[in-house]
């Protein structure tokens, strides 16, 4: 596995970096609503998303609510120990199945009309519907989301509504959980400690660009990286950068002997992003060592957040159409931007061939739902974005960004 395939978690891709002086993505790609909606379809509805770690679900029924790029979903541990994911949408009237941020439950009960679902997503109760002729409970469970838990316990999701996603986890990430840098680390030796989020006015790609450029020179597959918490905070912060992996499209993880950290860049609109953090503490680390490492990590990310905002301000000024990078010194951000550009352009070509927008996360209608399909087609013809903006009919973008906070609960 090459350096860049390992670093970006793209097990089957080659880094298409040339020795010419390539251009950055245009400034418009960091503020355009149309580009953001296309990224929702081309990137966040199709690619595997590293979301959390199974340590967040120690007991049966433990669940958390998440959202990304306008998609709200639930992760829950079932009685067999599996982590399941479902869209946070009741099948009756599309009301959220859960409204809290997390907790533990034996069953999910929608507060609107009382439809209830098991931890496996199956419909358990539908008041006043179960007696109706032709009502099939088995066809009215929660909309499932594909889940993959890798060898190290990291939880990945794919929002593609097909039974078999167009992009398999192995195609993009085969072997990513077997990197030599993970040797010597047992993720079962850690416990979830805490989490927080920071919401800023910047495009999610501005965050990824900054991260990848700053960590460019720390992508080798060294053995287990040991951080001495007795060092100064700046020294620890520098060391933490060396122990990091970026997982396309929007997550990076850092592992050390005292703690490991996850950071996700969650787009909430064309120029707004929630940066969400999770911190896991090693069971044997001392309070002093953990707090020192924790403080160093917070210092590092707070400095980064300032850069995100200032960079977005410069991009939004539209003084320069795009920028230029020296490929020998900036392979990581160039590789990231090349992947984004390719995915967006390929999806656009697919939509041109389909003569309409393609939303992979849109649920497939059963064959007998012809009336519903006719209604949706009628809706999509009313305006370019559909009568509902595509939120229900899939004809276009959602009417606005999903800005509800995703608070981490311990």
Rosetta blueprint (number, residue, H / E / L):
1 X L
2 X L
3 X H
4 X H
5 X H
6 X H
7 X H
8 X H
9 X L
10 X L
11 X L
12 X L
13 X L
14 X L
15 X L
16 X L
17 X L
18 X L
19 X L
20 X L
21 X L
22 X L
23 X E
24 X L
25 X L
26 X L
27 X H
28 X H
29 X H
30 X H
31 X L
32 X L
33 X H
34 X H
35 X H
36 X H
37 X H
38 X H
39 X H
40 X H
41 X H
42 X H
43 X H
44 X H
45 X L
46 X L
47 X L
48 X L
49 X E
50 X E
51 X E
52 X E
53 X E
54 X H
55 X H
56 X H
57 X L
58 X L
59 X L
60 X L
61 X L
62 X E
63 X E
64 X E
65 X E
66 X E
67 X E
68 X E
69 X L
70 X L
71 X E
72 X E
73 X E
74 X E
75 X E
76 X E
77 X E
78 X L
79 X L
80 X L
81 X L
82 X L
83 X E
84 X E
85 X E
86 X E
87 X E
88 X L
89 X L
90 X L
91 X L
92 X L
93 X L
94 X L
95 X L
96 X L
97 X L
98 X L
99 X L
100 X L
101 X L
102 X E
103 X E
104 X E
105 X L
106 X L
107 X L
108 X E
109 X E
110 X L
111 X L
112 X L
113 X L
114 X L
115 X L
116 X E
117 X E
118 X L
119 X L
120 X L
121 X L
122 X L
123 X E
124 X E
125 X E
126 X L
127 X L
128 X L
129 X L
130 X L
131 X L
132 X L
133 X L
134 X L
135 X L
136 X L
137 X H
138 X H
139 X H
140 X L
141 X L
142 X L
143 X L
144 X E
145 X E
146 X E
147 X E
148 X E
149 X E
150 X L
151 X L
152 X L
153 X L
154 X E
155 X E
156 X E
157 X E
158 X E
159 X L
160 X L
161 X L
162 X L
163 X L
164 X L
165 X L
166 X L
167 X L
168 X L
169 X H
170 X H
171 X H
172 X H
173 X H
174 X L
175 X L
176 X H
177 X H
178 X H
179 X L
180 X H
181 X H
182 X H
183 X L
184 X L
185 X L
186 X L
187 X H
188 X H
189 X H
190 X E
191 X E
192 X E
193 X E
194 X E
195 X E
196 X E
197 X E
198 X E
199 X E
200 X E
201 X L
202 X L
203 X L
204 X H
205 X H
206 X H
207 X H
208 X H
209 X H
210 X H
211 X H
212 X H
213 X H
214 X H
215 X L
216 X L
217 X L
218 X L
219 X L
220 X L
221 X L
222 X L
223 X L
224 X L
225 X L
226 X L
227 X L
228 X L
229 X L
230 X L
231 X L
232 X L
233 X H
234 X H
235 X H
236 X H
237 X H
238 X H
239 X H
240 X H
241 X H
242 X H
243 X L
244 X E
245 X E
246 X E
247 X E
248 X L
249 X L
250 X L
251 X E
252 X E
253 X E
254 X E
255 X E
256 X L
257 X L
258 X L
259 X E
260 X E
261 X E
262 X E
263 X E
264 X E
265 X E
266 X E
267 X E
268 X E
269 X E
270 X L
271 X L
272 X E
273 X E
274 X E
275 X E
276 X E
277 X E
278 X E
279 X E
280 X E
281 X E
282 X E
283 X L
284 X L
285 X L
286 X L
287 X H
288 X H
289 X H
290 X H
291 X H
292 X H
293 X H
294 X H
295 X H
296 X H
297 X H
298 X H
299 X H
300 X H
301 X H
302 X H
303 X H
304 X H
305 X H
306 X H
307 X H
308 X H
309 X H
310 X H
311 X H
312 X H
313 X H
314 X H
315 X H
316 X H
317 X L
318 X L
319 X L
320 X L
321 X L
322 X L
323 X L
324 X E
325 X L
326 X L
327 X L
328 X L
329 X L
330 X L
331 X H
332 X H
333 X H
334 X H
335 X H
336 X H
337 X H
338 X H
339 X H
340 X H
341 X H
342 X H
343 X H
344 X H
345 X H
346 X H
347 X H
348 X H
349 X H
350 X H
351 X H
352 X H
353 X H
354 X H
355 X L
356 X L
357 X L
358 X L
359 X L
360 X L
361 X L
362 X L
363 X L
364 X L
365 X L
366 X L
367 X L
368 X L
369 X L
370 X H
371 X H
372 X H
373 X H
374 X H
375 X H
376 X H
377 X H
378 X H
379 X H
380 X H
381 X H
382 X H
383 X L
384 X L
385 X L
386 X L
387 X L
388 X L
389 X L
390 X L
391 X L
392 X L
393 X L
394 X L
395 X L
396 X L
397 X L
398 X L
399 X L
400 X L
401 X L
402 X L
403 X L
404 X L
405 X L
406 X L
407 X L
408 X L
409 X L
410 X L
